[in-house]
């Protein structure tokens, strides 16, 4: 199911095109709020200190939680990323993009990325929150 079936991307016509994200999303239905997910597995164990591996795992965690609500990546309307090293994020953007597309596909909701001094789990390099909207049937 494509975004066009239940989400409307909001982008002023005179703005430069957004690449890899949406400036806004209009959606209606049941809202799912996914708390910040970090790069550890279901047993709360970090399998890697690698930034991109942690991004991939955090995104997989989001998908697993959405599945509990019978939702999927296509229902995500907003992602908020917290990273501990903006320079690593920027230097590895192509790898991050590949990991993103592997887990979430070519679905690009409204996004924010913020560099933070640290996360609660010292080994975490990224934490991602998600909001999804499941359309009413």
C-alpha positions in Angstrom: 0.0 0.0 0.0 1.5 3.4 -0.9 1.6 6.5 1.2 -0.9 8.1 -1.2 -3.6 5.8 -0.1 -3.8 7.2 3.5 -1.2 9.9 4.1 -0.9 13.3 2.4 2.6 14.7 2.2 2.7 18.4 2.9 5.2 20.5 0.9 4.8 24.1 -0.1 5.0 24.3 -3.9 7.6 27.0 -3.9 10.0 25.1 -1.6 13.0 23.1 -2.9 12.2 19.4 -2.9 12.8 17.5 0.3 15.1 14.5 -0.2 14.8 11.5 2.1 12.2 13.1 4.3 8.8 14.9 4.2 8.3 18.4 5.6 4.9 17.4 6.9 2.3 14.6 6.7 -1.4 14.8 7.0 -3.0 11.6 8.3 -6.0 10.4 10.2 -6.8 7.2 12.0 -5.4 5.4 15.1 -2.1 6.9 16.3 0.8 4.7 17.5 3.5 6.3 19.5 6.8 4.3 19.6 9.1 5.3 22.4 12.8 5.8 21.6 14.4 2.7 20.2 18.1 2.1 20.4 20.4 -0.3 18.6 20.0 -3.3 21.0 18.2 -6.5 20.2 15.1 -8.0 21.8 17.2 -9.2 24.8 18.5 -5.6 25.3 22.0 -6.6 24.2 24.1 -4.5 21.8 25.5 -6.8 19.1 27.7 -4.0 17.7 29.2 -0.6 18.5 29.0 0.3 14.8 26.7 3.3 14.2 25.0 2.0 11.1 24.4 -1.5 12.6 22.8 0.3 15.6 20.6 2.4 13.2 19.5 -0.8 11.4 18.6 -2.5 14.7 16.8 0.6 16.1 14.7 0.7 12.9 14.0 -3.1 13.1 12.8 -2.5 16.7 10.4 0.2 15.5 9.0 -2.2 12.9 8.6 -5.0 15.5 6.6 -2.6 17.8 4.4 -1.4 14.9 3.7 -5.0 14.0 2.1 -5.4 17.5 -0.5 -2.8 16.3 -0.9 -4.5 12.9 1.0 -1.6 11.4 4.1 -1.3 9.2 6.7 1.2 8.0 4.2 2.6 5.6 2.2 3.9 8.5 5.0 6.0 10.0 4.3 9.7 9.8 7.2 11.0 11.9 10.7 9.9 13.0 12.8 11.8 15.5 16.5 10.7 15.6 18.9 11.4 18.4 22.5 10.8 17.6 25.6 11.2 19.7 27.9 12.2 16.8 26.5 14.3 14.0 29.7 14.0 12.1 29.6 10.2 12.1 26.0 10.4 10.9 26.9 12.8 8.0 30.1 10.8 7.1 28.1 7.6 6.8 24.9 9.0 5.4 24.9 6.7 2.3 25.2 3.7 4.6 22.5 5.0 6.9 20.3 5.5 3.9 20.9 2.0 2.7 20.1 0.6 6.2 17.0 2.8 6.3 15.7 1.6 2.9 16.5 -2.0 3.9 14.2 -1.8 6.9 11.6 0.8 6.1 11.7 0.8 2.3 11.3 4.0 0.3 8.9 5.6 2.8 10.1 9.0 4.0 7.9 10.6 6.7 8.5 13.9 8.5 11.9 13.6 10.2 14.0 15.5 12.7 17.6 14.6 13.6 19.2 16.1 16.8 22.7 15.6 18.2 22.7 14.9 21.9 25.5 14.8 24.5 24.6 11.3 25.4 21.8 8.7 25.7 20.7 6.8 28.8 22.4 3.6 27.6 26.1 4.5 27.3 26.7 2.1 24.4 23.9 3.6 22.3 24.9 5.8 19.5 21.4 6.5 18.1 17.8 6.6 19.5 14.8 6.9 17.2 11.2 7.7 18.1 8.4 7.0 15.7 4.8 8.1 15.3 2.5 6.1 13.0 -1.1 6.5 12.0 -3.1 3.5 11.0 -6.0 4.5 8.8 -9.6 3.9 9.9 -11.2 0.9 8.1 
